[in-house]
Amino acid sequence: MSDSKLLRGTFVLTLGTYISRILGMIYIFPFATLVGAVGGALFGYGYNQYAIYLSIATAGMPMAVSKFVSKYNAMGDYYTSRRMYRAGLKLMLVTGVLSFLLLYSLSPFIADLTLGGADLDNSLEDVVMVMRMVSVALLVVPIMSLMRGFFQGHQSMGPTAVSQVIEQFVRVVFLLASTYIVLKVVGGSLALAVGFATMGAFVGALGGLAVLLWYWKKRKPHLDKMVQEQKVTPTRISTVSIFKELFTYSIPYVFVGLAIPLYQYVDQFTFNRTMVAAGQKEIAETMNGIVQSYVPKLVMIPVSLATAFGLTLVPTITRSFVNQDYTALQKQIDQTYQTIMFLVLPASVGLMALAGPAYGTFFGIEDIKAGGTVLLAYAPVALLFSFFTVNAAILQGVNKQKYAVISLAFGLIVKIICNVPFIYLFHELGSILATALGYLVSIAYTFYLIKKHANYDYHAFIKRTVLIFIFVAIMGLSVKLLSFILGFFLAYDQSRIAAVVITFIGAGVGGIVYGVATYRSTLLERVMGKRIINIIERKILRRRPANG
């Protein structure tokens, strides 16, 4: 495949992933308006379990299958790639059915643990129903994930990108439409509405699978021809050996991808029980919905976009490491870290400065006081999420992926040890503190390993970070002062419109202050590159670039 076609394929896949992620994040805002914090908690109970069981069922197969197919196709052994595909589909069917049966049958036990044996806003029957409705998706998604990996291994990114977008679009439309119809049209219960919302995962998966089957039918003659015209002797490898090779590729991706679901898993089994023990029974599920379902979605928007931007440099990091070009490696890791700090830190501080109005804007004013406090505490964790993800990718790039798994284990142990006592002492904020401490331990360990195995020197990064901190502090103070002044005229805790006005004016002013400061100081150019400056000067300042 030519470089231009490969780049085009990568762009298509990246674009599809971006669109899918954005759809997967923004739906929560209208959904929260419909079901409230208690409904959000119920939704989280089902989806957290689904995420864990899906990870078990798929076992990181998309990336593993892609790598397997790429390897054997490069050898001209298309027959072995097709053998793996047929065997893999059977395996995914089996693991999907087993995961479905396991989650379906264990739902009463898991629901009881989730509610802590207490009579809360959501009943045991409600939680069981939601978990069982979302479990149906496990019958379809593993098969779909393997098909995506197979197409990617053939350097065909379109099927994966299109199916991701269609899956997410269908899921979100079904989720919001069914929730609205159940609650507003037929007058059904909150639990039934949330149950149908979680079933959107199954309906969306059917849409994604239909797209992949269409692509398979369209491209099968060409793929069959490749196998029929194969010139090399097929590799003598047993089906068991094929699966062993696949799992060797997939295990690191599974564990690193499980980081956030595993942290949420710990909270699901400890949060309500500990809140009740701490005398907070009346607000336990409201706080659960805010802490576990709503605020993380808002915080993860800048994290996802900035991390994806930073991760684009990881393939070049791998190349430099393989070529033992440590000078280039130093620059590339510097660039990755500075990009994360430059984009995520101001977003986190901005959310902190506008915590109350921002929560009211996106989730309504019903629980705005509690939601604002939680957002204020949760926003800094965005930086820890970002560095954990990027550090894990860098360790994979320098062939030390096992340490990414070990770092996750260290952080998870800290979360498990600290969660109950912290929630007991600090209530809902204790869960956030335990999460932050867990990620802090993980990234401290990975920072040390990157220094050791990539010969990375942090001096330039620390120096640049100090400057970023100064500009972010100026921005944060400006936004907080503006928010304080606007608060005299607009009561954001009593009107969602007022919250929206303060949020968007504050975000706009913050963006201008930070943008002007970093542009004038040349920090923007040094971190993001000359190309960004040229775009700003041409599109925004209407100025012809000096070099240009």
N, C-alpha and C positions, 0 to 999 in steps of 0.2 A: 504493500500500500504506500502511495506517495505521501510525503510529509504534509502537503496541502490537504489531502483527503483525511489524513489522521487528525490534523488540527481542526478541520471542519467538524469531524465526528466528535471530537472532544468538546468543541464549543456547543454543539447541539445537545450533548449529554449534560453539560454544565448548565445550559439554559433551562433544560427540562427539569433538572434538579432544583434550580432556583425557583422556578414557577411553582413546582410541587411544594417546596418548603414554605413559600409565602402563602399559598392557599391553605396549607396545613397549620399555619399560625394565625391568620387573620379571622378564620371562621369562629374562633373562640370568643370574639368580642360580641357579635350578635347572639351567639349561643348563650353567653353569660347573662345577657339581658333577658332572655327567655326563661332560663331555669334557675338563676340566682346561685348563691354560693353553695347551698345545700345540694342542689342539682349538680353543680360542678364537682362536689366531693363524690357523689354517686357515680358520675361519669368517670372520674379518676380511678375509683375502685375497680371498675371493669377494665379500663384501658391499661392500667399499670400491669395487671395480670396478663392481659393479652400481649403486651410488649415482651414480657419475660418468656412466655410460652412460644411466641413467634420466633424469638431468638434461638430457643432450643430446637424448634422444628426446622428452621432454615439453616442453622449452624454456620452462618457466614457464607452460604453457598454462592451468591451472585459473584463475589470477588474471586472465590476459589475456582469456580467453573470457568470464569473468564480467563484466569491465569492458566488453567489446565488446557483449555482449548487453544489459547495463543501459543503455548509451548508445543503442542503436538501438531498444530497447523504449520508452525514454522519448520517443523521436521518433514512436512509433506504427508503426515500420517492422519488424514482426515477420517479414516475408518475408526481409529481409537477415540477421536473426539466424539464421533457419533455413538460409539459404544457407551462412552461415559454419559452422554446425554440420555440415552434410553434407560440405562441403569439408574441414573440420577433422578429421572422422573418417577421411577418406581419407589426409590428411597424417599423422595419428598412426599409422595402420596401416603406412604406408610407413616412417616414422622408427623405429617399433618393430621392424619386420622388419630394417631396415638395422642398427640398434644391436645386435640379437640376433646377426646374421651377423658383425658386426664383433667383438663380444666373444667369440663362439664360435670364430672363426677365429684371433684374436690371442691366445687363452688360453695356448698353449705359450710364446710370446714373452714375454708379461706374467709368466707363472709363473717363467720363468728369471730375469727381472729381479728379481722379488720375492725369490727365494731367493738372489740374489747369485751364482748359478753354483756354490753350495756344496751339499754333501750334508748336509742338516739333518734334524731330526726328521720333518718332512713331506717327502715325495718330490715331484719334479716332476710325476709322474703324478697324485698326490693333489690338488695345487693346480689342475691343468688340469681334472680331473673336477669339482671344486667350482665353479670359475668357469663351466663349461659347464652345470652343473645350475641355477645361479641365473640364467643368461642367458635361460632360457625365459620368465621373468616379463616380460621386455621386450616380448614379443608381446602382452601383455594390458594392462599397467598404463598405457601412454600413452593408449589408448582410454578407459579408465576415468577418467583424470584430466580428459580433455576433457568427458566427460559430466557430471562433477561441476561443472565450471566453467559449463556450460550451465544446469544447474539453479540454481546460485547466482545467475547473471545474471537469472533469473526470480524472484529473492528467495525461492526455495524451498530452504531449508537442510536440511530433513529428509533427503532422499536422500543428500546428501554425508555428513551426520553418521552416519546409520545404516550406510551402506556402509563408512565408515572403521572403525567399531567392529566390524562383521562381518568385514571384511577382516583386521583385526589379531587378532581372536579366533580365527578359523580358522587364520591363520598360526601363532600361538603354540601352539595345541593340536596342530596337525600337526607343528610343529617339535619340541616336547617329546615327543610320543607316538612319532614316527618315530625320534628319537634313542634313546629308551629301548628301543624294540623291537629296533632294529638291534644295540645294544650288550649289552643284558641278556637278551633273549629268544632271538634267533637267533645271537648271538655274532659279529656282523659286525665289520668293521674300523672304527677311529675315522674314517678318511677317508670311508667310505661313510655313516656316521652323520651327519657334518657336511655331506656332500653333500645328503642328504635334508633336513637342517635348513634349508639355504639354499633348497631347492626349496619350502619353506613360503611363500616370497614369491609363487610362481606359484599355489599352491593357495589362498592367502589372496586373491589378486587375482581368482581365479575366483569366490570367494564374494562379494567386493565388487561385481564386475561383474554377478552374478546379481541382487543387490539393485537396482542401478541400472536394469537391463533391466526388472525388475518395476515400478519406479516409472515408467519410460518408457511401458510398455504401459498403465499405469493413467491417465497424464496426457496421453497423445498426443491423444485426441479434443479435449480442451480447448485444447491448443497448436495443433492444426490449425484449430480454430474461430477462434482469434485471427488466424491468417494469412488465412483466408478472409474474415473481416469487416474486414480492414485498410482504412482510409479514405485513408491517405496514399499517394502514389506511391512505390514502392520506390526506394531510392537507387541511382543508376547507378554501380556500383563493380565493378571486375574482381576475379576470384578472387585474382590476384597482389596487388592493392591491399589486399584483405582480409587476406591473410597478412602484408603489410608492416605494417598497422596492429596486428595481433596481436603481432608481434615487437617493435614499438615499446613496447607495454605490458609485454611479458614479460621483456625482457633484464635490467633491474635486479633483478627477483625471482630470475632464474636465478643470477646471479653471487653475490648475497648469500646465497642458499640453499646455494650450493656451498662456502661458507667452510670448514666442518668437513671435508667430503669431500676438498677439495683439499689441506688440511693433512695428512690421512691418506694421500692419494695420494703426497705427497712422502715420507712415512715408509715407505710400502710398498716404494718402489723404492730406498731408501737404508739403512733400519734394519738389516736382516739382513747386507747386504754390509759395512757399516761395523763392526758388532759382530764379525763374523768377522775383519776386518782388525785390530781392536783386541785380538784374542786371546780373544774371548768366544763362540766358536763353540758351546760346550756349552750355553750358556744363552740363545742368541740368540732362538730361537722362543718359549721360555717367557716371556722378557721382552717379546717382541713381543705375545704374547697379553695379558699384564697391562697393558702401556702402551697398546696400540691398541684392544683389544676390551673389557676388563673394567672397569678403573678409570674410563675416561671415562663409561661408562654410569651408574656410581654418582654421579659428580660432576655429571652432567647432570640428575639428578632435581631438586635445588633450583633449578638454572639454568632448566630448562624451565618450572617452575611460577611462579617469581618473574618471569621474563621475560614470560610470558603475562599475568601480573597487571599488570606495568608497561606492556605494549603496549596494554592496554585504553584508555589515555589518549591514544594517538596520533591517533585520529580527531578528538578535540577540539583537539589541537595543530594539525592541518591546518586546522580551521575558524577557529581564532584567527589563524593566519598569513594565510589568505585574506582575513579581515576586518581585517587589520593591527592587531589588538588585542594589542600586544606585552606589556602588563601581564598579561593572562590567559595569554599564551604563556609568560612567565617562570615563573608559578606552576605551569603544567602540566608544563613540563620539570623544574622543581624536584621536583614530586611524583613524576614518573617515576623520576628519579635516586635520590631518597631511598628510594623503595620498593625498588628494586634493592639499594641498599646495606644497607637495614634487614633484608632477608630473606636475601640471598646471603652477605654477609660472615659472619654468625654460623654459617651452615651450613658455609661453607668452613673457618672456624676450628675448629668442632666436629669436622669430619672430620679435620683435622690433629691435634687433641688425642686423637682415638680411632682414629688411622690403622690401627694393627696389629689391635686387636679388631674394628674395622669391616670390614676386609678379610676377616678370618677368619669373621666372621658371614655375609657375603654370598657369598664365593667359596671358603670352606673353608681349612683350615690347612696344606695341602700346600706352598704357596709363600708363607706368611704373612709371613716376614721381608722378602722382596723386594717383595711386594705392599704391605705397610705402608709401606715406604720410598717406593715409587712414589706411593701415595695421599697421603702427606705432602707430596710435591713438587707433585702435580697439583691438589690441592684449591684453592690460591689462583687457579689459572687459571680457575676457575668465574666469578670476578668479571670477568675480562677477556672471557670468552665473552658474559656478560650485557650488558656495556656495548657491545660490538661490535654485537650484535643490536639493542639499543635505539637506539643512535646511527644505525645504518643506517635504521631505521624512521623516526626523527625527520627525517633528511635527506630521505627520501622524502616525509614530511609537509610539508616546506617547499619541495618541488619542486626538490631538489638531489640526486636519486638517483644521478646520474652520479658524484658524489664518493664515494658509498658503494662503488661499483665500484672507483674509483681507490684508495681506502683499503685495500680487500681486496688489490689488486695490490701495493701497497707492503708490506703485511704478509707476503704470500706470497713476495715477493722476499727479504725478510729471512729467512724460514723456509728457503728453498732455499739461500741463501748459508751460513747458520749450521748447518744440520742435520748435515752430515757431520763437520765439525771438532768440533762439540759432542758428538756421539755418540762420536767417537773418543776425546775427552778425558774425558767424564763417563759414557760408556756409555749405559744406558737413560735416565738422567736428562737426558742431553743433548738428546734428542728433545723432552722436556717444556720444557726451557729455551728451545729454538729456537722452539717454538710460542708460549710466553709472550711472548718478545721480538717475534715477528711481530704478535701481537694488540696488544701494547703500542704498537707503531708505528702500527697502524691506528687505535686508539682515540684516541691523542694527536692524530692528524691530524683525526679526526672531531670531537673536542672543540673544536679550533680553528675548524673550519668552522661548527659550531653557534653558537659565540660570534659569528662574523662574520656569518652569514646570518640568524640568528634573534635577533640582538642580545641574546644570553643572557649574564647576569652570574652567575658561579659562586660569588660570595661567600656567599650563604645556604646553598648546597649544601655548601661546604667547612666552614662553621661547624657545620652539623648532622652532617656526617660525623665530625668530631672527637669529638662526644659519642657517636656510635654506636661508634666505635673504643674509647672508654674502657669502655663497657659490654660490648663483645665481648671485650676483654682480660680483664675480670673473669670473664666466663663461661668463657673458654678456660682460664684459670689454675685455676678451680674444677674444671673437668672433668678437666684433666691431673692435678691433685692427687688427685682421687677415683680416677682410673684407676691412678695409682701405688700408692695404698693397697690397692685391690682386687687389684692384681697380686701382693701378698704371699700372698693366699688362693686366687686363681684363676689358673691358668697358661693364659692365652688362646692361647699358641702351641702348646699340647699338646691342647687340648680345644675343639671348636667351641662346645659348650654354655657353657663359660667365656667365650669371646669374645662370645657372644650376651648373656650376663648383664651383662658389663662395658659393652658397647655400649649396651644399652637403659637401664641405670641411668645411665650417663654422659650419654646424650642427654636423658633425663628431667630430671636435675639441671641440665644446661646450659640446657634450655628454661625451667625454673622460674626460675633465676637471671636469665637474660636478660629473661624476661617480666616478672618482678617489678620489676627495675631500670628497664625502659623504661616500665612502667605507673606506678610511683611518681614517676618524674621527668617524667611527661606526654609523654615522647618518643613513646610508642606512639600516643597520641591525635593528636599533631602530624603524624606521618608517615602513619598509616593511617586517620585520621578518627574522628569522634565515634561513628559507627555501630559500629565495632569495640569501642569502650569500652562502649557500651550492651549489646552482646551478651555481653561478658565479665562485666559486672556482673549481668546478668540470668541468664545460664546457668551461670556458674562461681561467682561470689561470692554469688549468690542475693540481690542487692541491687537495689532499684528505682532506676533512674537518676534523678539529681537533677532533670532537666528533665521527667521523665516520667511 
